[in-house]
């Protein structure tokens, strides 16, 4: 499943893991794009971590409609963010590690920030 959007326009797209209570979602608030790790079973602090995807003002072709998609690994513990079929981030709920091309921001408490490599897509 995917959704069409224009970078720099408010967008929210979520996908739930096929197992458990994990959710991954992408949000463009009009200025920045972020990919979030979320746990639906938690009342407080349901957002576990978030990674920066882009600053809307820096997106060269933001007037072009884009497609956002979230993929899940077979075990339902890893989520990948693709925009226009290009991988931007991976969240590994099992190891509590998130990866993105920008490496920003610092990981949330209890999480780590991994170094991006295109080999991460082999998990999917």
Secondary structure, DSSP 8 states (H G I E B T S, - for coil): -EEEE-TTS-EEEEEE-SSTTEEEEEEE-SSEEEEEEEETT-SS--EEEEEEEEEGGG-TTTTS-EEEEEEE-TTS-EEEEEETTEEEEEEETTTTEEEESS--S---TT-EEE---GGGGGG-
